[in-house]
Amino acid sequence: GAGVSQSPSNKVTEKGKDVELRCDPISGHTALYWYRQRLGQGLEFLIYFQGNSAPDKSGLPSDRFSAERTGESVSTLTIQRTQQEDSAVYLCASSLASTAQYFGPGTRLLVL
Amino acid sequence: DQQVKQNSPSLSVQEGRISILNCDYTNSMFDYFLWYKKYPAEGPTFLISISSIKDKNEDGRFTVFLNKSAKHLSLHIVPSQPGDSAVYFCAANAGNNRKLIWGLGTSLAVNP
C-alpha cells in the first residue's frame, strides 16, 4: 500500500486479556518501529527492527510486551495480561535505512 | 530525563503571521533532527528534517533552524494557515541509532 497501515484501529479489552496489534509497513522499508502515546504524554519508543539485525527492545516497558517481525514485512506487537496503564495509542512507523520515519494511523487500545 | 524539550505546550497565532515552534535538546550526540505534525486521531506526519552539518533547511512555508552551540532548533511556518493547526513534535537521533527521542509536543492553533 501507499502508507503504513495498522489494525485494528480501535481495541477495547478487559484487564488480564492478551491483545495483538498489527503493522504493515511501507513496502521496501527496512526499518520498523513501535511507539506508544499515553493520554497527555509524548511518544514513547518501544521497539525497533532493522533488517535481519537483532531488534532494539530497550523501550519495552515490561516482559508482558513482545513484538515480532517477519522479514521486512508485517510486525505484530503483543501485550499479555493487559493492565489499565497499557491504555494508549500504539503507533507503528517504517523507514528506509537513513530517512525519516513514516507513521501509521495508530491503534487505540483501551483496557477496562 | 527529557533529552528533547518543547517548553511551550501551546501556541496561538493569527492566520498569515509567522508561527515559531521551539525545541531544545541536551544530548550533544544528536546529529539529526526532525519535525512532525500530528492531527487528532492520526499518526504523526513527517514535515521537515535537518542534519547537524547544516544550520537551516527550507521546504516551502516551513523552515527549520539549528543552533548547535545553544542546542536549540526552531520551526518557522510562514504564512501560517488554519490547516496548520495541529500538535508539532520535535524529534532527534544520534548516529546510526534510528531510535528517535521525542519532545512532548506543542499544540499550534492558527486563528482565521
Backbone of each chain as ProteinMPNN parsed JSONL, in Angstrom:
{"seq_chain_A": "GAGVSQSPSNKVTEKGKDVELRCDPISGHTALYWYRQRLGQGLEFLIYFQGNSAPDKSGLPSDRFSAERTGESVSTLTIQRTQQEDSAVYLCASSLASTAQYFGPGTRLLVL", "coords_chain_A": {"N_chain_A": [[0.817, -1.188, 0.0], [0.21, 2.381, -0.064], [0.929, 3.68, 2.262], [1.82, 3.307, 5.787], [0.008, 0.849, 7.424], [-2.243, -0.021, 10.061], [-3.735, -2.343, 12.274], [-6.043, -3.582, 14.746], [-7.99, -0.533, 14.303], [-9.124, 0.422, 16.559], [-9.285, -0.919, 19.851], [-10.883, -2.499, 22.436], [-10.47, -3.969, 25.504], [-10.555, -6.362, 28.194], [-9.08, -6.104, 31.406], [-6.285, -8.153, 31.968], [-6.558, -9.749, 29.743], [-5.032, -10.883, 26.656], [-3.642, -8.978, 23.94], [-3.213, -8.392, 20.437], [-1.514, -6.483, 18.152], [-1.292, -5.174, 14.877], [0.98, -4.317, 12.259], [1.509, -3.057, 9.058], [4.145, -2.249, 7.158], [5.458, 0.355, 4.95], [6.067, -0.774, 1.714], [9.223, -2.128, 1.064], [10.543, -0.682, 2.972], [13.078, -0.958, 5.309], [13.312, -0.661, 8.007], [11.449, -0.787, 11.032], [9.308, 0.468, 13.509], [7.926, 0.593, 16.784], [5.854, 2.611, 18.764], [4.349, 4.147, 21.64], [1.697, 6.259, 22.772], [0.579, 7.683, 25.521], [-2.265, 9.17, 27.108], [-2.037, 12.628, 27.026], [0.701, 12.607, 27.011], [4.04, 12.413, 25.542], [5.46, 10.763, 22.616], [6.486, 7.459, 23.121], [9.188, 5.411, 22.758], [9.189, 1.982, 21.853], [10.122, -0.455, 20.495], [12.423, -1.498, 17.937], [13.023, -2.628, 14.686], [15.456, -3.622, 12.364], [16.115, -4.717, 9.325], [17.75, -7.814, 9.216], [18.943, -7.67, 11.625], [19.355, -8.004, 15.211], [16.533, -7.033, 17.101], [16.042, -3.795, 18.619], [15.081, -3.701, 21.747], [14.869, -1.997, 23.799], [12.976, -0.199, 24.721], [10.717, -1.51, 25.594], [8.259, -1.785, 28.058], [7.785, -3.816, 29.931], [8.006, -7.391, 30.577], [5.66, -8.293, 29.633], [5.225, -7.303, 27.206], [5.852, -7.896, 23.801], [7.292, -8.247, 20.538], [7.204, -9.091, 17.085], [8.684, -9.507, 13.877], [8.297, -10.384, 10.548], [10.674, -10.998, 8.33], [11.058, -8.325, 6.16], [8.546, -7.331, 6.444], [5.318, -7.548, 7.706], [4.605, -6.685, 11.119], [3.929, -7.703, 14.462], [2.705, -6.596, 17.544], [2.512, -7.733, 20.746], [0.665, -7.733, 23.685], [0.578, -9.102, 26.751], [-1.658, -10.211, 29.309], [-3.074, -7.742, 29.866], [-3.004, -4.485, 31.366], [-4.596, -1.677, 32.989], [-2.992, 0.565, 32.723], [-1.829, 0.142, 30.298], [-3.38, 1.244, 28.409], [-3.49, 3.229, 25.597], [-2.417, 4.987, 22.607], [-1.085, 3.054, 20.128], [1.551, 3.277, 18.018], [2.893, 2.622, 14.848], [5.769, 2.811, 12.801], [7.644, 3.136, 9.756], [10.721, 3.036, 7.885], [13.231, 3.784, 5.388], [16.711, 2.942, 5.472], [18.061, 5.267, 6.292], [16.344, 7.455, 6.536], [13.568, 9.68, 7.225], [11.0, 8.656, 9.523], [7.912, 7.126, 8.813], [4.61, 7.228, 9.754], [1.906, 5.059, 10.779], [-1.705, 5.154, 11.272], [-2.23, 4.415, 13.844], [-3.222, 2.356, 16.661], [-5.831, 2.457, 18.854], [-5.893, 1.589, 22.077], [-7.867, 0.444, 24.671], [-8.014, -0.503, 27.919], [-10.126, -2.023, 30.053]], "CA_chain_A": [[0.0, 0.0, 0.0], [0.92, 3.634, -0.169], [1.422, 4.112, 3.559], [1.824, 2.329, 6.856], [-1.336, 0.559, 7.916], [-2.284, -0.686, 11.35], [-5.037, -2.904, 12.63], [-7.269, -2.836, 14.467], [-7.866, 0.893, 14.572], [-9.526, 0.567, 17.96], [-9.423, -2.191, 20.562], [-11.282, -2.429, 23.838], [-10.273, -5.286, 26.083], [-10.662, -6.421, 29.655], [-7.832, -6.311, 32.139], [-5.853, -9.535, 32.061], [-6.597, -10.411, 28.443], [-3.923, -10.604, 25.738], [-4.023, -8.322, 22.687], [-2.204, -8.431, 19.368], [-1.657, -5.343, 17.246], [-0.6, -5.484, 13.63], [1.501, -3.194, 11.475], [2.008, -3.327, 7.707], [4.963, -1.084, 6.804], [5.574, 0.714, 3.546], [6.834, -1.787, 1.004], [10.619, -1.771, 0.81], [11.169, -0.07, 4.148], [13.801, -1.986, 6.051], [13.221, -0.417, 9.443], [10.083, -0.709, 11.571], [9.345, 0.956, 14.891], [6.689, 0.702, 17.558], [5.808, 3.625, 19.813], [3.026, 4.35, 22.208], [1.446, 7.595, 23.302], [-0.473, 7.687, 26.511], [-3.015, 10.421, 27.11], [-1.339, 13.79, 27.574], [2.148, 12.409, 27.052], [4.708, 12.333, 24.256], [5.66, 9.429, 22.056], [7.407, 6.634, 23.902], [9.741, 4.342, 21.935], [9.037, 0.638, 22.393], [10.999, -1.457, 19.882], [12.882, -1.133, 16.597], [13.54, -3.704, 13.853], [16.211, -3.178, 11.192], [16.557, -5.844, 8.525], [17.942, -9.082, 9.924], [19.643, -7.433, 12.885], [18.568, -8.201, 16.426], [15.751, -5.827, 17.376], [16.318, -2.966, 19.802], [13.893, -3.851, 22.596], [15.164, -1.259, 25.026], [11.847, 0.592, 25.186], [9.573, -2.317, 26.054], [8.113, -1.445, 29.478], [7.786, -4.994, 30.798], [8.068, -8.637, 29.81], [4.346, -8.594, 29.062], [5.246, -6.764, 25.856], [6.767, -8.531, 22.863], [6.989, -7.922, 19.144], [7.874, -9.902, 16.079], [8.594, -9.027, 12.503], [8.64, -11.407, 9.561], [11.495, -10.41, 7.268], [10.901, -6.868, 6.099], [7.129, -7.065, 6.222], [4.393, -7.325, 8.805], [5.026, -6.84, 12.501], [2.867, -7.757, 15.457], [3.041, -6.242, 18.929], [1.632, -8.488, 21.634], [0.653, -7.353, 25.106], [-0.058, -10.17, 27.525], [-2.214, -9.855, 30.625], [-3.148, -6.286, 29.794], [-3.318, -3.684, 32.549], [-5.23, -0.414, 32.617], [-1.964, 1.531, 32.313], [-1.434, -0.122, 28.918], [-4.26, 2.021, 27.532], [-2.688, 4.216, 24.874], [-2.387, 4.811, 21.164], [0.129, 2.355, 19.738], [1.894, 3.762, 16.687], [3.936, 1.928, 14.11], [6.396, 3.627, 11.763], [8.667, 2.448, 8.98], [11.618, 3.939, 7.163], [14.422, 3.231, 4.779], [17.782, 2.875, 6.477], [18.543, 6.544, 6.838], [15.4, 8.525, 6.241], [12.559, 9.935, 8.244], [10.041, 7.588, 9.793], [6.548, 7.398, 8.361], [3.746, 6.605, 10.747], [0.55, 4.628, 10.54], [-2.712, 5.926, 11.997], [-2.26, 4.014, 15.238], [-4.279, 1.539, 17.262], [-6.235, 2.987, 20.161], [-6.172, 0.474, 22.97], [-8.48, 0.786, 25.949], [-8.102, -1.656, 28.808], [-11.133, -1.729, 31.093]], "C_chain_A": [[0.857, 1.245, 0.0], [1.545, 4.045, 1.146], [1.463, 2.963, 4.537], [0.384, 2.102, 7.309], [-1.247, -0.23, 9.212], [-3.688, -1.219, 11.584], [-4.95, -3.584, 13.987], [-7.056, -1.348, 14.716], [-8.226, 1.199, 16.028], [-9.663, -0.816, 18.575], [-9.791, -1.91, 22.0], [-11.163, -3.836, 24.397], [-10.413, -5.205, 27.599], [-9.291, -6.664, 30.26], [-7.529, -7.794, 32.248], [-5.878, -10.291, 30.749], [-5.358, -10.044, 27.627], [-4.46, -9.878, 24.5], [-2.86, -8.398, 21.708], [-2.51, -7.306, 18.396], [-0.786, -5.59, 16.022], [-0.168, -4.218, 12.911], [1.985, -3.702, 10.124], [2.83, -2.115, 7.264], [4.87, -0.761, 5.324], [6.486, -0.303, 2.875], [8.255, -1.294, 0.721], [11.313, -1.102, 1.982], [11.799, -1.149, 5.014], [13.644, -1.841, 7.552], [11.766, -0.269, 9.867], [10.176, -0.411, 13.061], [7.946, 0.862, 15.496], [6.875, 1.766, 18.636], [4.443, 3.536, 20.491], [2.925, 5.787, 22.741], [0.279, 7.492, 24.265], [-1.067, 9.08, 26.583], [-2.2, 11.529, 27.767], [0.166, 13.665, 27.615], [2.721, 12.369, 25.638], [4.825, 10.902, 23.771], [6.759, 8.699, 22.824], [7.874, 5.483, 23.013], [9.569, 2.993, 22.618], [10.091, -0.311, 21.832], [11.284, -1.061, 18.448], [13.463, -2.362, 15.921], [14.278, -3.092, 12.676], [16.729, -4.411, 10.474], [16.631, -7.121, 9.332], [18.675, -8.921, 11.248], [18.731, -7.736, 14.066], [17.802, -6.923, 16.745], [16.242, -5.104, 18.622], [15.058, -2.959, 20.648], [13.961, -2.956, 23.826], [13.992, -0.458, 25.567], [10.67, -0.207, 25.704], [9.444, -2.163, 27.568], [8.124, -2.635, 30.415], [7.835, -6.244, 29.933], [6.701, -9.067, 29.314], [4.269, -8.142, 27.6], [6.254, -7.533, 25.009], [6.361, -8.141, 21.457], [7.787, -8.828, 18.243], [7.735, -9.209, 14.741], [9.06, -10.128, 11.579], [9.393, -10.745, 8.422], [11.408, -8.902, 7.286], [9.442, -6.528, 5.849], [6.423, -6.86, 7.552], [5.055, -7.496, 10.17], [3.793, -6.927, 13.391], [3.441, -7.398, 16.822], [2.024, -6.941, 19.817], [1.785, -7.978, 23.057], [-0.116, -8.442, 25.847], [-0.586, -9.611, 28.844], [-2.325, -8.344, 30.755], [-3.56, -5.674, 31.126], [-3.918, -2.359, 32.091], [-4.188, 0.612, 32.16], [-1.427, 1.268, 30.908], [-2.306, 0.656, 27.934], [-3.471, 3.165, 26.91], [-2.986, 4.072, 23.389], [-1.047, 4.172, 20.827], [0.391, 2.677, 18.271], [3.034, 2.943, 16.106], [4.487, 2.88, 13.054], [7.392, 2.765, 10.991], [9.538, 3.468, 8.271], [12.616, 3.114, 6.352], [15.561, 3.403, 5.772], [18.124, 4.227, 7.082], [17.63, 7.698, 6.486], [14.422, 8.694, 7.385], [11.602, 8.756, 8.352], [8.641, 8.036, 9.393], [5.593, 6.556, 9.194], [2.433, 6.113, 10.166], [-0.41, 5.436, 11.394], [-2.826, 5.539, 13.467], [-3.402, 3.076, 15.574], [-4.565, 2.099, 18.64], [-6.662, 1.824, 21.033], [-6.744, 1.008, 24.272], [-8.633, -0.497, 26.749], [-9.034, -1.297, 29.966], [-10.836, -2.47, 32.386]], "O_chain_A": [[2.084, 1.169, 0.058], [2.59, 4.696, 1.152], [1.188, 1.814, 4.194], [-0.361, 3.053, 7.547], [-0.311, -0.999, 9.433], [-4.682, -0.633, 11.155], [-3.897, -4.11, 14.346], [-6.037, -0.955, 15.284], [-7.687, 2.124, 16.634], [-10.096, -1.763, 17.918], [-9.095, -1.173, 22.7], [-11.698, -4.786, 23.823], [-10.391, -4.126, 28.192], [-8.452, -7.352, 29.678], [-8.403, -8.595, 32.579], [-5.283, -11.364, 30.643], [-4.717, -9.023, 27.878], [-5.585, -10.125, 24.065], [-1.694, -8.46, 22.096], [-3.624, -7.193, 17.883], [0.31, -6.142, 16.12], [-0.848, -3.193, 12.948], [2.766, -4.65, 10.047], [2.26, -1.052, 7.017], [4.278, -1.509, 4.547], [7.544, -0.649, 3.402], [8.457, -0.192, 0.211], [12.537, -0.968, 1.987], [11.149, -2.121, 5.4], [13.826, -2.809, 8.29], [10.953, 0.306, 9.143], [11.012, -0.967, 13.773], [6.935, 1.028, 14.814], [7.897, 1.819, 19.32], [3.511, 2.924, 19.969], [3.918, 6.418, 23.102], [-0.859, 7.246, 23.867], [-0.44, 10.054, 26.166], [-1.737, 11.397, 28.899], [0.845, 14.517, 28.188], [1.977, 12.3, 24.66], [4.36, 9.962, 24.415], [7.812, 9.26, 23.129], [7.063, 4.673, 22.565], [9.779, 2.874, 23.825], [10.864, -0.904, 22.586], [10.485, -0.371, 17.815], [14.295, -3.06, 16.5], [13.786, -2.15, 12.055], [17.658, -5.071, 10.939], [15.692, -7.472, 10.047], [18.991, -9.905, 11.916], [17.506, -7.727, 13.945], [18.37, -5.834, 16.665], [16.78, -5.711, 19.548], [14.08, -2.292, 20.311], [13.202, -3.136, 24.778], [13.994, -0.072, 26.736], [9.711, 0.375, 26.21], [10.414, -2.385, 28.292], [8.444, -2.48, 31.593], [7.721, -6.17, 28.71], [6.581, -10.094, 28.646], [3.371, -8.541, 26.858], [7.376, -7.791, 25.447], [5.218, -7.751, 21.216], [8.885, -9.273, 18.579], [6.806, -8.437, 14.504], [10.105, -10.737, 11.805], [8.804, -10.007, 7.633], [11.657, -8.271, 8.313], [9.127, -5.572, 5.141], [6.875, -6.098, 8.407], [5.94, -8.332, 10.352], [2.76, -6.316, 13.117], [4.526, -7.845, 17.195], [0.817, -6.758, 19.656], [2.896, -7.816, 23.561], [-1.3, -8.67, 25.599], [-0.031, -8.668, 29.41], [-1.734, -7.744, 31.653], [-4.336, -6.242, 31.894], [-3.763, -1.969, 30.934], [-4.478, 1.441, 31.298], [-0.658, 2.07, 30.378], [-1.993, 0.715, 26.746], [-2.86, 3.969, 27.615], [-3.705, 3.166, 22.965], [0.005, 4.692, 21.199], [-0.43, 2.391, 17.399], [4.005, 2.619, 16.789], [3.738, 3.671, 12.479], [7.917, 1.784, 11.518], [9.142, 4.618, 8.081], [12.814, 1.923, 6.593], [15.35, 3.98, 6.839], [18.446, 4.312, 8.267], [18.095, 8.794, 6.174], [14.444, 7.957, 8.37], [11.422, 7.977, 7.416], [8.249, 9.182, 9.613], [5.75, 5.341, 9.319], [1.914, 6.668, 9.198], [0.014, 6.305, 12.156], [-3.449, 6.256, 14.25], [-4.41, 3.012, 14.87], [-3.675, 2.207, 19.484], [-7.663, 1.16, 20.764], [-6.179, 1.907, 24.894], [-9.289, -1.446, 26.319], [-8.759, -0.387, 30.748], [-11.579, -2.337, 33.358]]}, "seq_chain_B": "DQQVKQNSPSLSVQEGRISILNCDYTNSMFDYFLWYKKYPAEGPTFLISISSIKDKNEDGRFTVFLNKSAKHLSLHIVPSQPGDSAVYFCAANAGNNRKLIWGLGTSLAVNP", "coords_chain_B": {"N_chain_B": [[14.735, 11.71, 32.44], [14.281, 14.36, 30.291], [15.393, 14.45, 27.141], [14.825, 15.817, 24.852], [13.217, 18.78, 24.573], [10.233, 20.546, 24.512], [9.219, 23.429, 25.393], [6.979, 24.993, 25.298], [3.713, 24.269, 25.676], [1.582, 25.05, 24.158], [0.558, 27.216, 21.437], [-0.652, 30.139, 19.919], [-1.54, 31.723, 16.968], [-2.2, 34.311, 14.513], [-3.817, 33.875, 11.403], [-1.789, 34.03, 8.507], [0.334, 35.19, 9.783], [3.642, 34.622, 11.227], [4.51, 31.467, 12.551], [6.367, 30.252, 15.218], [7.989, 27.567, 16.423], [9.595, 26.06, 19.098], [12.444, 24.112, 20.184], [14.49, 22.391, 22.412], [17.506, 20.629, 23.169], [19.413, 18.177, 25.004], [21.357, 16.289, 24.586], [24.431, 16.104, 23.239], [25.247, 14.383, 21.313], [23.276, 14.031, 19.47], [22.522, 14.171, 16.036], [20.747, 14.499, 14.045], [17.705, 15.905, 13.241], [14.189, 16.185, 13.48], [10.963, 17.357, 12.499], [7.589, 16.767, 13.211], [4.121, 16.689, 12.422], [0.98, 16.41, 13.972], [-2.312, 15.472, 13.666], [-5.443, 15.184, 15.443], [-6.382, 11.855, 16.232], [-4.852, 10.743, 14.255], [-1.743, 9.365, 12.941], [1.599, 10.714, 13.52], [2.883, 13.011, 11.087], [5.56, 13.324, 8.923], [7.385, 16.313, 8.574], [9.708, 18.047, 8.129], [13.277, 17.935, 8.128], [16.588, 18.195, 9.581], [20.067, 18.002, 9.276], [22.907, 17.847, 11.448], [25.027, 19.052, 10.254], [24.164, 21.209, 8.975], [22.68, 24.51, 9.247], [20.281, 25.45, 8.561], [17.255, 24.563, 6.966], [14.979, 24.525, 4.351], [11.632, 24.24, 3.243], [9.262, 25.027, 1.254], [6.704, 26.623, 2.956], [7.805, 26.042, 5.344], [10.512, 26.227, 7.556], [13.419, 25.087, 9.103], [15.586, 25.85, 11.706], [18.805, 25.417, 13.059], [20.705, 25.665, 15.927], [23.546, 24.735, 17.009], [25.376, 25.3, 19.043], [23.813, 26.364, 21.013], [22.184, 24.27, 21.429], [19.629, 24.143, 20.261], [16.686, 24.203, 18.327], [14.422, 25.434, 15.854], [11.201, 25.689, 14.365], [9.849, 27.376, 11.708], [6.9, 28.64, 10.42], [5.571, 30.106, 7.694], [3.514, 31.9, 5.45], [1.301, 31.385, 8.233], [-1.406, 29.065, 8.262], [-4.882, 28.211, 8.75], [-5.179, 25.418, 8.487], [-2.804, 24.511, 9.444], [-3.059, 24.107, 12.07], [-2.391, 22.012, 14.659], [-0.682, 19.422, 16.548], [2.726, 19.785, 17.083], [5.667, 17.983, 16.898], [8.983, 17.708, 17.967], [11.857, 15.823, 17.191], [14.76, 13.741, 17.667], [17.824, 12.075, 16.751], [20.79, 10.008, 17.145], [23.667, 9.395, 15.347], [24.007, 6.148, 14.045], [21.896, 5.147, 15.38], [18.655, 4.555, 15.026], [16.569, 5.082, 16.639], [14.239, 7.367, 17.601], [14.183, 10.199, 19.696], [11.732, 11.913, 21.383], [10.127, 15.111, 21.756], [7.56, 16.536, 23.903], [5.676, 17.823, 22.468], [4.025, 20.633, 20.878], [1.08, 22.382, 20.837], [-0.349, 23.92, 18.188], [-2.397, 26.591, 17.314], [-3.943, 28.12, 14.698], [-5.512, 30.988, 14.033], [-8.308, 32.133, 12.172]], "CA_chain_B": [[15.297, 12.983, 32.0], [13.79, 14.684, 28.96], [16.522, 14.881, 26.318], [14.291, 16.746, 23.858], [12.247, 19.558, 25.334], [9.429, 21.578, 23.881], [8.793, 24.066, 26.632], [5.667, 25.631, 25.15], [2.718, 23.253, 25.338], [0.628, 25.55, 23.17], [0.891, 28.47, 20.76], [-1.768, 30.627, 19.121], [-1.134, 32.806, 16.062], [-3.194, 34.715, 13.538], [-3.609, 33.454, 10.005], [-0.941, 34.927, 7.734], [1.528, 35.563, 10.548], [4.639, 33.572, 11.368], [4.498, 30.59, 13.737], [7.712, 29.801, 15.589], [7.936, 26.493, 17.411], [10.941, 25.892, 19.615], [12.823, 22.805, 20.701], [15.835, 22.355, 22.991], [17.949, 19.269, 23.439], [20.526, 18.132, 25.945], [22.342, 15.289, 24.192], [25.291, 16.661, 22.191], [25.472, 13.356, 20.289], [22.223, 14.098, 18.452], [23.028, 14.768, 14.808], [19.686, 14.563, 13.039], [16.531, 16.432, 13.921], [13.007, 16.116, 12.626], [9.689, 17.902, 12.969], [6.404, 16.056, 12.78], [2.837, 17.311, 12.718], [0.005, 15.369, 14.294], [-3.715, 15.82, 13.839], [-6.138, 14.241, 16.322], [-6.787, 10.544, 15.711], [-3.977, 10.323, 13.156], [-0.345, 9.247, 13.304], [2.41, 11.869, 13.158], [3.276, 13.157, 9.685], [6.859, 13.963, 8.793], [7.351, 17.639, 7.957], [10.988, 18.553, 7.66], [14.376, 17.493, 8.974], [17.849, 18.891, 9.389], [21.264, 17.338, 9.766], [23.706, 18.755, 12.28], [26.045, 19.756, 9.457], [23.527, 22.409, 8.43], [22.018, 25.348, 10.243], [18.972, 25.855, 8.038], [16.67, 23.784, 5.888], [13.725, 25.184, 3.983], [10.758, 23.49, 2.346], [8.021, 25.787, 1.114], [6.404, 27.533, 4.067], [8.435, 25.516, 6.554], [11.963, 26.359, 7.659], [13.951, 24.679, 10.394], [16.871, 26.452, 12.045], [19.514, 24.673, 14.09], [21.799, 26.359, 16.61], [24.184, 23.634, 17.745], [26.039, 25.773, 20.257], [22.763, 26.556, 22.018], [21.376, 23.044, 21.439], [18.282, 24.681, 20.068], [16.189, 24.307, 16.972], [13.097, 26.031, 15.766], [10.44, 25.506, 13.128], [9.121, 28.561, 11.323], [5.862, 28.427, 9.416], [5.121, 31.428, 7.258], [2.499, 32.381, 6.376], [0.523, 30.349, 8.906], [-2.742, 28.839, 7.726], [-5.707, 27.458, 9.727], [-4.907, 23.993, 8.35], [-1.574, 24.166, 10.166], [-3.42, 23.842, 13.464], [-2.064, 20.61, 14.962], [0.403, 19.299, 17.521], [4.013, 19.67, 16.413], [6.65, 17.276, 17.703], [10.389, 17.733, 17.632], [12.484, 14.543, 17.492], [16.183, 13.734, 17.361], [18.545, 10.826, 16.98], [22.244, 10.121, 17.15], [24.446, 8.442, 14.569], [23.291, 5.054, 13.407], [20.753, 4.738, 16.202], [17.474, 5.104, 14.382], [15.532, 5.34, 17.637], [14.008, 8.794, 17.762], [13.811, 10.726, 21.002], [10.699, 12.879, 21.057], [9.599, 16.072, 22.7], [6.176, 16.301, 24.293], [4.774, 18.444, 21.508], [3.439, 21.97, 21.052], [-0.187, 22.475, 20.116], [-0.449, 25.186, 17.461], [-3.72, 26.998, 16.833], [-3.882, 29.251, 13.778], [-6.858, 31.564, 14.047], [-8.647, 32.859, 10.935]], "C_chain_B": [[14.902, 13.229, 30.541], [14.948, 15.218, 28.126], [16.103, 15.858, 25.228], [13.132, 17.479, 24.52], [11.536, 20.561, 24.447], [8.714, 22.278, 25.025], [7.443, 24.774, 26.533], [4.638, 24.572, 24.793], [1.727, 23.729, 24.281], [1.084, 26.901, 22.636], [-0.304, 28.856, 19.907], [-1.285, 31.79, 18.268], [-2.274, 33.127, 15.111], [-2.813, 34.206, 12.149], [-2.764, 34.501, 9.271], [0.327, 35.346, 8.459], [2.489, 34.39, 10.614], [4.388, 32.779, 12.648], [5.931, 30.143, 13.986], [7.581, 28.8, 16.724], [9.367, 26.156, 17.818], [11.168, 24.52, 20.225], [14.251, 22.904, 21.226], [16.219, 20.908, 23.258], [19.182, 19.294, 24.331], [21.65, 17.216, 25.478], [23.166, 15.815, 23.007], [25.609, 15.639, 21.096], [24.384, 13.359, 19.21], [22.777, 14.777, 17.202], [21.98, 14.838, 13.704], [18.406, 14.906, 13.772], [15.357, 16.482, 12.954], [11.848, 16.844, 13.302], [8.555, 17.091, 12.35], [5.183, 16.865, 13.19], [1.839, 16.194, 12.981], [-1.369, 15.979, 14.462], [-4.354, 14.804, 14.783], [-6.528, 12.972, 15.572], [-5.983, 10.126, 14.472], [-2.569, 10.122, 13.682], [0.42, 10.501, 12.926], [2.805, 11.834, 11.691], [4.595, 13.905, 9.624], [6.734, 15.286, 8.047], [8.681, 17.997, 7.31], [12.069, 18.08, 8.627], [15.612, 18.346, 8.713], [18.968, 18.064, 9.989], [22.1, 18.348, 10.536], [24.807, 19.464, 11.49], [25.483, 21.023, 8.828], [22.986, 23.268, 9.561], [20.639, 25.812, 9.777], [18.543, 24.884, 6.963], [15.274, 24.326, 5.621], [12.942, 24.311, 3.023], [9.423, 24.216, 2.294], [7.819, 26.751, 2.268], [7.131, 27.157, 5.359], [9.951, 25.668, 6.48], [12.377, 25.903, 9.053], [15.34, 25.287, 10.541], [17.495, 25.649, 13.184], [20.665, 25.508, 14.629], [22.471, 25.338, 17.524], [24.815, 24.116, 19.045], [25.036, 25.964, 21.382], [21.926, 25.294, 22.21], [19.901, 23.397, 21.308], [17.922, 24.603, 18.597], [14.791, 24.881, 16.985], [12.507, 25.736, 14.398], [9.656, 26.786, 12.881], [8.112, 28.195, 10.238], [5.367, 29.808, 9.005], [4.694, 31.374, 5.798], [1.732, 31.22, 7.001], [-0.888, 30.287, 8.323], [-3.567, 28.054, 8.763], [-5.466, 25.954, 9.669], [-3.628, 23.55, 9.015], [-1.859, 23.849, 11.63], [-3.285, 22.344, 13.748], [-1.082, 20.613, 16.122], [1.698, 19.04, 16.761], [5.025, 19.043, 17.369], [8.037, 17.474, 17.103], [10.981, 16.376, 18.027], [13.938, 14.58, 17.055], [16.74, 12.319, 17.48], [20.033, 11.047, 16.792], [22.852, 9.018, 16.314], [23.588, 7.389, 13.905], [22.1, 4.564, 14.211], [19.493, 5.369, 15.631], [16.358, 5.396, 15.365], [15.415, 6.84, 17.832], [13.642, 9.104, 19.199], [12.906, 11.917, 20.753], [10.484, 13.897, 22.169], [8.134, 15.77, 22.979], [5.171, 16.999, 23.389], [4.339, 19.842, 21.904], [2.179, 22.016, 20.21], [-0.314, 23.869, 19.503], [-1.886, 25.414, 17.014], [-3.538, 28.227, 15.951], [-5.295, 29.771, 13.599], [-7.14, 32.368, 12.778], [-8.789, 34.352, 11.192]], "O_chain_B": [[15.161, 12.398, 29.67], [15.433, 16.322, 28.376], [16.921, 16.635, 24.735], [12.175, 16.853, 24.975], [12.17, 21.328, 23.722], [7.724, 21.774, 25.556], [6.836, 25.114, 27.548], [4.69, 24.024, 23.692], [1.106, 22.919, 23.593], [1.863, 27.62, 23.262], [-0.903, 28.007, 19.247], [-0.688, 32.735, 18.783], [-3.193, 32.329, 14.925], [-1.638, 34.126, 11.792], [-2.998, 35.703, 9.399], [1.285, 35.803, 7.834], [2.194, 33.301, 10.123], [4.092, 33.352, 13.697], [6.622, 29.706, 13.065], [7.133, 29.126, 17.823], [10.24, 25.988, 16.966], [10.247, 23.862, 20.709], [15.125, 23.446, 20.549], [15.364, 20.069, 23.539], [19.898, 20.293, 24.405], [22.785, 17.355, 25.934], [22.646, 15.951, 21.9], [26.18, 15.995, 20.065], [24.559, 12.754, 18.153], [23.419, 15.823, 17.287], [22.288, 15.194, 12.567], [18.062, 14.293, 14.782], [15.515, 16.782, 11.771], [11.778, 16.926, 14.528], [8.555, 16.775, 11.161], [5.206, 17.617, 14.164], [1.846, 15.165, 12.305], [-1.577, 16.876, 15.279], [-3.86, 13.684, 14.911], [-6.951, 13.024, 14.417], [-6.408, 9.242, 13.728], [-2.222, 10.641, 14.743], [-0.051, 11.28, 12.097], [3.033, 10.766, 11.122], [4.736, 14.984, 10.199], [6.063, 15.369, 7.018], [8.764, 18.221, 6.102], [11.8, 17.854, 9.806], [15.668, 19.114, 7.752], [18.83, 17.498, 11.073], [22.011, 19.553, 10.302], [25.449, 20.378, 12.007], [26.214, 21.81, 8.227], [22.851, 22.807, 10.694], [19.921, 26.486, 10.516], [19.352, 24.436, 6.15], [14.491, 24.554, 6.543], [13.506, 23.715, 2.106], [8.569, 24.049, 3.165], [8.67, 27.602, 2.527], [7.068, 27.887, 6.348], [10.586, 25.295, 5.494], [11.767, 26.282, 10.053], [16.158, 25.241, 9.621], [16.82, 25.257, 14.135], [21.498, 25.999, 13.867], [22.035, 25.104, 18.652], [24.786, 23.401, 20.047], [25.352, 25.757, 22.553], [21.047, 25.263, 23.071], [19.061, 23.008, 22.119], [18.742, 24.897, 17.727], [14.077, 24.823, 17.986], [13.223, 25.559, 13.413], [8.891, 27.229, 13.737], [8.445, 27.522, 9.262], [4.831, 30.571, 9.809], [5.44, 30.851, 4.97], [1.538, 30.187, 6.36], [-1.475, 31.301, 7.946], [-3.0, 27.312, 9.566], [-5.54, 25.281, 10.697], [-3.378, 22.352, 9.146], [-0.978, 23.37, 12.344], [-3.978, 21.521, 13.15], [-0.696, 21.671, 16.62], [1.75, 18.168, 15.893], [5.214, 19.508, 18.493], [8.224, 17.413, 15.888], [10.644, 15.838, 19.082], [14.308, 15.358, 16.176], [16.205, 11.48, 18.206], [20.479, 12.105, 16.349], [22.586, 7.838, 16.544], [22.571, 7.695, 13.282], [21.376, 3.668, 13.775], [19.291, 6.578, 15.741], [15.307, 5.904, 14.974], [16.388, 7.504, 18.188], [12.888, 8.37, 19.838], [13.26, 12.827, 20.003], [10.635, 13.595, 23.353], [7.542, 14.874, 22.377], [3.964, 16.798, 23.52], [4.288, 20.193, 23.083], [2.207, 21.724, 19.015], [-0.377, 24.87, 20.218], [-2.509, 24.54, 16.413], [-3.036, 29.254, 16.406], [-6.165, 29.075, 13.075], [-6.32, 33.184, 12.357], [-9.07, 35.114, 10.267]]}, "name": "protein", "num_of_chains": 2, "seq": "GAGVSQSPSNKVTEKGKDVELRCDPISGHTALYWYRQRLGQGLEFLIYFQGNSAPDKSGLPSDRFSAERTGESVSTLTIQRTQQEDSAVYLCASSLASTAQYFGPGTRLLVLDQQVKQNSPSLSVQEGRISILNCDYTNSMFDYFLWYKKYPAEGPTFLISISSIKDKNEDGRFTVFLNKSAKHLSLHIVPSQPGDSAVYFCAANAGNNRKLIWGLGTSLAVNP"}
